[in-house]
Amino acid sequence: MTIAKHTLKLNTVQSESDMNSPNQTEAELFQALQAGDLSALGTIYDRYGEAVYRLALRILKDKSEAEDLTQEIFLAFWRNAKYDPNRGKMIVYLLTMTRSRAINRLHQKSTQQKLLQRCQRSIPTHAESNLMEKVSLNEVSQLITKALEEIPDNQQQVLKMAYYEGLSQSEITEQLNIPLGTVKTRTRQGLLKLRKLLKDLVD
Amino acid sequence: MQPSELPPNWEALITGYVLSDLTPEEAALVKQYLETYPELACEVESLQATLALFPLSLPETKPSEGLRSQILQAAKTELNVNHNEIFSPSTPVPLSSLSSSKPWLKIAGIAAVGLIASLGFFNYRLNQKLATAETDLSNYRLQAQLSNTQQELSRHQEELSRYQEALSVLKQPNNRLLALKSITSNISSSGSLVIAPNSEAAILTLKNLPDLPEDKIYRLWAFVDGKKVKCAKFNPDSQGKVLQKIPLQKWGDTTEVFVTVEPKEGLELPVGETVMKGSRAI
């Protein structure tokens, strides 16, 4: 937790100068996007395109498919986003959408319905953080990477399996040959700890 | 936040809720907590946001250079689909042409252009929806129209074949014609009965015949040796016309016929009102 706070404070000062469009808040960008302003879409891509692509690549494990999904995400966001800038960060929305669509692609046939429900439930509706507006995505990435280092490997492992592979707890149980209760405890503790480490970022 | 009256494991429960690893009973319990303690929603949302940001720790990997322009191009293409219909080709007002000595005018101009653009885009989306709806509607109408036309065509073909049949009977030699006329003053129906012995048939053609109630029907009778013989029953079409081929029986030599209005189901002798009479003209 101290690492996270320390890093945040250092970078907040630096970041003021190197943001893409320092005068445009996410709400303004989204408004411009809804008015059909293509340059707003460009700016949003510049800010979050790489993060979306990285997640798509991690889940789909294929460069061209990840690019295809990245394009799908931004076009869908441009066409008809149900995103509400007053109720959460754009990056949270984009990554949630990316994850759900990527995992849907992975398990399109067998578990589509189940995942859809899961993804719908996990779309955050609220995540106020002025800090998110002030730090660049790279800095957020560094923060989260550092926070993850604080989490035990076995907790990271189950979190990653659940998040990137869309595996259920019982599927993880089978793959790792550990009791279901242990899987649950590890994922929950991992997420809780991560949340505490990133408190300033997401609260 | 320290919610009171919650079970000691509330944190584990809401984390499980976010991770979707709860049993249905546990999930129902969490939903109940969320309703009872709205402040708990912040905890859930914070956990959801943490989970959503988790992939930002992934190693740096950049997509292809061209992806950005590819996405913008795709968006632009979509935008252009109906764009020209919305923004008329008239010359747009350049912002720079607004007087620079009146900065408020420029600001108002920018605001107005922004508003117009927003309205335009809104309009564009509405137009798209309308176009889709219209296409659907028009397809539906076309199909309905097609089906009507097909039915009409089939009716016409049926009618044509009846006319052709009638014509072939009428062309026969030794045909005899009986002209038919209304005998009541309020009806102007008229027509003819052509008896074609060679075809062993007669062709009845009538016009201006009024519709009858459901339970009534027109009948044609012939006088044969002073007796009334029934020939055929018929109803006019929607235009009051009748074209019917009738097989010739014992009444082939008749010189006088008449039409009555009768109950639908058969009687051997006429009981209803006589509306038309016909006699040999040729």
HADDOCK unambig.tbl for C-alpha pairs under 7 A between the chains (distance, minus, plus):
assign (segid A and resid 35 and name CA) (segid B and resid 117 and name CA) 6.24 0.50 0.50
assign (segid A and resid 35 and name CA) (segid B and resid 118 and name CA) 4.36 0.50 0.50
assign (segid A and resid 35 and name CA) (segid B and resid 121 and name CA) 5.83 0.50 0.50
assign (segid A and resid 36 and name CA) (segid B and resid 121 and name CA) 6.03 0.50 0.50
assign (segid A and resid 38 and name CA) (segid B and resid 72 and name CA) 6.80 0.50 0.50
assign (segid A and resid 42 and name CA) (segid B and resid 72 and name CA) 6.85 0.50 0.50
assign (segid A and resid 45 and name CA) (segid B and resid 68 and name CA) 7.00 0.50 0.50
assign (segid A and resid 50 and name CA) (segid B and resid 62 and name CA) 5.83 0.50 0.50
assign (segid A and resid 50 and name CA) (segid B and resid 63 and name CA) 6.59 0.50 0.50
assign (segid A and resid 51 and name CA) (segid B and resid 56 and name CA) 6.33 0.50 0.50
assign (segid A and resid 53 and name CA) (segid B and resid 63 and name CA) 6.41 0.50 0.50
assign (segid A and resid 54 and name CA) (segid B and resid 58 and name CA) 6.75 0.50 0.50
assign (segid A and resid 54 and name CA) (segid B and resid 61 and name CA) 5.99 0.50 0.50
assign (segid A and resid 55 and name CA) (segid B and resid 55 and name CA) 5.99 0.50 0.50
assign (segid A and resid 67 and name CA) (segid B and resid 63 and name CA) 6.64 0.50 0.50
assign (segid A and resid 71 and name CA) (segid B and resid 71 and name CA) 5.64 0.50 0.50
assign (segid A and resid 75 and name CA) (segid B and resid 71 and name CA) 6.99 0.50 0.50
assign (segid A and resid 75 and name CA) (segid B and resid 75 and name CA) 6.47 0.50 0.50
assign (segid A and resid 92 and name CA) (segid B and resid 49 and name CA) 6.09 0.50 0.50
assign (segid A and resid 92 and name CA) (segid B and resid 52 and name CA) 5.52 0.50 0.50
assign (segid A and resid 92 and name CA) (segid B and resid 53 and name CA) 6.24 0.50 0.50
assign (segid A and resid 95 and name CA) (segid B and resid 52 and name CA) 5.99 0.50 0.50
assign (segid A and resid 96 and name CA) (segid B and resid 52 and name CA) 5.57 0.50 0.50
assign (segid A and resid 118 and name CA) (segid B and resid 20 and name CA) 6.68 0.50 0.50
assign (segid A and resid 122 and name CA) (segid B and resid 18 and name CA) 6.38 0.50 0.50
assign (segid A and resid 122 and name CA) (segid B and resid 48 and name CA) 6.30 0.50 0.50
assign (segid A and resid 124 and name CA) (segid B and resid 45 and name CA) 5.50 0.50 0.50
assign (segid A and resid 124 and name CA) (segid B and resid 48 and name CA) 5.56 0.50 0.50
assign (segid A and resid 124 and name CA) (segid B and resid 49 and name CA) 6.09 0.50 0.50
assign (segid A and resid 125 and name CA) (segid B and resid 45 and name CA) 6.49 0.50 0.50
assign (segid A and resid 126 and name CA) (segid B and resid 45 and name CA) 5.63 0.50 0.50
assign (segid A and resid 127 and name CA) (segid B and resid 45 and name CA) 6.28 0.50 0.50
assign (segid A and resid 127 and name CA) (segid B and resid 46 and name CA) 6.09 0.50 0.50
assign (segid A and resid 127 and name CA) (segid B and resid 49 and name CA) 6.36 0.50 0.50
assign (segid A and resid 141 and name CA) (segid B and resid 56 and name CA) 4.85 0.50 0.50
assign (segid A and resid 141 and name CA) (segid B and resid 57 and name CA) 5.19 0.50 0.50
assign (segid A and resid 142 and name CA) (segid B and resid 57 and name CA) 6.91 0.50 0.50
assign (segid A and resid 144 and name CA) (segid B and resid 54 and name CA) 6.84 0.50 0.50
assign (segid A and resid 144 and name CA) (segid B and resid 56 and name CA) 6.65 0.50 0.50
assign (segid A and resid 144 and name CA) (segid B and resid 57 and name CA) 5.41 0.50 0.50
assign (segid A and resid 145 and name CA) (segid B and resid 57 and name CA) 4.55 0.50 0.50
assign (segid A and resid 169 and name CA) (segid B and resid 21 and name CA) 6.38 0.50 0.50
assign (segid A and resid 188 and name CA) (segid B and resid 12 and name CA) 6.53 0.50 0.50
assign (segid A and resid 188 and name CA) (segid B and resid 15 and name CA) 5.66 0.50 0.50
assign (segid A and resid 188 and name CA) (segid B and resid 16 and name CA) 6.26 0.50 0.50
assign (segid A and resid 195 and name CA) (segid B and resid 47 and name CA) 6.15 0.50 0.50
assign (segid A and resid 195 and name CA) (segid B and resid 50 and name CA) 5.64 0.50 0.50
assign (segid A and resid 202 and name CA) (segid B and resid 46 and name CA) 5.93 0.50 0.50
assign (segid A and resid 202 and name CA) (segid B and resid 49 and name CA) 6.36 0.50 0.50
assign (segid A and resid 202 and name CA) (segid B and resid 50 and name CA) 6.54 0.50 0.50
assign (segid A and resid 203 and name CA) (segid B and resid 46 and name CA) 6.07 0.50 0.50
